[in-house]
Amino acid sequence: MTSEMTPETRPAAAPSPSRRDPTPVTFEGLFGWLHPAAGRRGVVLCGAYGFEQMAAYRPWRALAERLAGAGCPTLRFDYPGEGDSTDPDATGVAACVAAIRHAVRFLRETAGVTEIVLVGLRLGAAFAALAAEAEPVDRLVLLAPVTTGRAYLREMRLRAQTIGRLPDGSAPPADPEALTVGGFRMDAAFQAELSALNLARIATAPLAGVLLLATDPGALATRFSTLGCAVETGPFAGLPHLVGDPIFVTVPEADFARIAAFAVEGAAAAEAAATVPPPASLAGPGWTEAPVRIAPGLFGIGCAPQRPEPGAPTLLFVSTGMTVRSGWGRQTTRLARSLAAEGVASFRFDVAGVGDSVDRPDGSRPLFAPDGFADVIRAVDHAAGGGPIVLVGGCSGAYAAFHALCRDPRIDGALLVNLYCFDWDPEQSVDSVIRQTYGSAATYAALLKQGDTWRRLIRGQIRVRAIGGVLARRGLDAALRRLRRALRPGPPGGSVTRRVAAIRRRGAALRLLYSAGDPGLGALRRQLGRDADRVTRRLGAPVTIVPGADHNLGSVDAQAALGLAVRDLLRAVRRAPAVQAKRPAPTVSGWLQAVTGRA
């Protein structure tokens, strides 16, 4: 089917890739990136773990580019069971340390390097130090290293109570079977391994030296010095902005410059004898994956079923916020692979400005960008091959998906998860929405029902006047925005109700899913009505509300609800008359050839 797109569908200039493109690689079931350079000293980046690495993903890529630019071939990769790597039978300290050793050997063999520098961040720094005991390396860089697993677990238990809070402001319920931080779970066996971790027991030092950047490097620096290693120490000022909320992370330029200088210090000028790595691909039960260049500068992973279901739609997972394509708590990777085992193909991709895709032309974040839908349509351009196409996106990804669905008739359905708004008010600040200090009036009404809140109120620990003032100003600002919005020209396609009706008339299916109490429910009621039956009639299906879920659906139950909603949408799309007339989805060999350029 041809696309009936208006000139405003795409920006004037598509993003272009950088001149020093890294190469996606796979080895020992791991997915990674090789950043090429001509030097004989290579660097293996050992990222943080779970939520912290999800936050640091894009700056970590920037560090790899800096090191490669300084002449060091650099490899970064996902640990087993993380990101785009395969799912082992068990994850833990030993598996992550073994992965680093595999990465060192891969870099030696592929890039032809003779010297190795390990750079580890947080828990990855502890893994790197342990790997250096068994795999000879020349230099070691430890960034805010976890010195004992017990201290790390205590810290993560505290973070678990602050990351992914529920819409009413309360902490997410504890997972009785695992420690969950931002959707990432560490089971009991992993925690037991971590409890035994103690870098004070390190028995072997790197051949040349150690750079240790931490708040209090004293004890660990002394240990390495005792082992006869030259140690440089210093603070790591950029840490809080590197492993915090992925939306607000920043590149710690000064810290990265020091790391790069230490990595290249004394390196020989001779060129390494590099080889071309084999094409990257991974496989698991029922699925096969390969990297995909969706469009100039846009990167994703194609997940193909080994036994495709005839006529099954192809899913496009649109990245949410600043979260890399594997998703919050790695939910997108897991969902894509489980669907592939059921015969459904998918792409999970990074929009411009996220993960491994290029920056947006103006350097801005893609959150609620007015042209954000264009990246989704580029992905549709790549995936279109006769079968139905379905979008799945959350929050700002849902926003981009909705606007792509409105514009591109090739899209047969979309699941919008916690859609904050249907049309972004350009006068509203994205940061102010995310950084709402006091929450909404409904949030405070819910909190006042809790006994502890009353006790804090009586003791004067809650700033009632400040809260009231903020809420009053917020109400006035909202009223002024509504007035100005009423005076502006409407969006293409008319009101939300008219656009939803147009989507349904062409036979596309639209599904909405919200966490109970999510702020986006306000926009839903304003645009489609407060009566649930009326909203159901307009959408063609009821809105799914997930109780006890945070905005990013981090819990096991919430992610299960997401999976059910996706499968319900797939069934609805397959039943649609417009889809019945389309050709079947391509076979697995044809699909892989289409998305990877090879059979």
Buried (B, 14 or more C-beta within 10 A) or exposed (E): EEBEBEEEBBBEEBBEBEEEEBBBBBBBBBBBBBBBBBBBBBBBBBBBBBBBBBBBBBBBBBBBBBBBEBBBBBBBBBBBBBBBBBBBEEBBBEBBBBBBBBBBBBBBEBBBBBBBBBBBBBBBBBBBBBBBBEBEBBBBBBBBBBBBBBEBBEEBEEBBEEBBBBBBBBEBEEBEEBBBBBBBBBBEEBBEBBBEBEBEEBEBBBBBBBBBBBEEBEEBBEBBEEBEBEBBBEEBEBBEBBBBBBBEBEBBEEBBEBBBEBBBBEBEEEEBEBEEBEBBBBBBEBBBBBBBBBBEBBBBBBBBBBEBBEBBBBBBBBBBBBBBBBBBBBBBBBBBBBBBBBBBBBBBBBBBBBBBBBBBBEEEBBBBBEBBBBBBBBBBBBBBBEBBBBBBBBBBBBBBBBBBBBBBBBBBBBBBBBBBBBBBBEEBEBEEBBEEEBBBEBBBEBBEEEEEBEEEEEEEEBEEEEBEEBBEEBEEEEEEBEEEBEEEEEBEBEBBEEBBEBBBEEBBBBBBBBBEBBBBBEBBEEBBBEEEEEBBEBBBBEBBBBEBBBBBBBBBBBBEBBBEBBBBBBEBBBEBEBBEEBEEBBEBEBBBEBBBEEE
